[in-house]
Amino acid sequence: MEDIKEKKREIREDMAKKLETFSAGELIEKTRGIEERLFEFANFLESKVVLLYMHTNGEVVTNDIIKRCFESDKIVVLPAFDTTKHTMQLMKVDNFDSDLKPGPRGVPEPDPECCKVVPIDCIDIAIIPGVAFDEKGGRIGSGKGYYDRLIPKLSITTRKVALALESQIIQQAPVEPHDKHVDIVITEKRIIYKI
């Protein structure tokens, strides 16, 4: 187990270094490519209630995707984190500029004063963050296990989709028994369906 934890730590560091090699312009272009693929993806087009995330370091930037979801009349759901229990509450966000407040992880999240909790079984598609993925849906996240606890609670019909730069696709993600996979990974070059 310690070997796997160490390997994951190394992959997180490698990915951070790899992402630093891209210019701001290259990252914007690649992210735009991912966004276009997502907005052409049938499961996404058919979905009404979309779970998204506010990105942290090493994850695909989602601000424009979230704003575009509002324009596409999708119900946007974002997580609010409880860092003591390592859990999250899913909340409906109606306005990107006024419904978010600084969260405990240093990332904006829904303000409970104006956002309502959304039952997990209402989610049509879940966009799952991560820093590295393999072609079998294996993922390496932040290491806190928030999404490994969330994924099994999602309905079996809810598509679990990751967004990643092509350079974040690795040969094989080292996994532990508690690690959960995604169904699909969308990069700027292709859509990868779990084998």
Secondary structure as UniProt FT lines:
FT   HELIX           2..20
FT   HELIX           24..40
FT   HELIX           42..46
FT   STRAND          49..51
FT   TURN            57..58
FT   HELIX           63..71
FT   TURN            72..73
FT   STRAND          75..82
FT   TURN            83..86
FT   STRAND          87..93
FT   TURN            96..98
FT   STRAND          100..102
FT   TURN            104..105
FT   STRAND          108..110
FT   TURN            112..114
FT   HELIX           120..122
FT   STRAND          125..128
FT   STRAND          132..133
FT   TURN            135..136
FT   STRAND          139..140
FT   HELIX           146..150
FT   HELIX           151..153
FT   TURN            156..157
FT   STRAND          159..163
FT   HELIX           166..168
FT   TURN            177..178
FT   STRAND          184..186
FT   STRAND          191..193
//
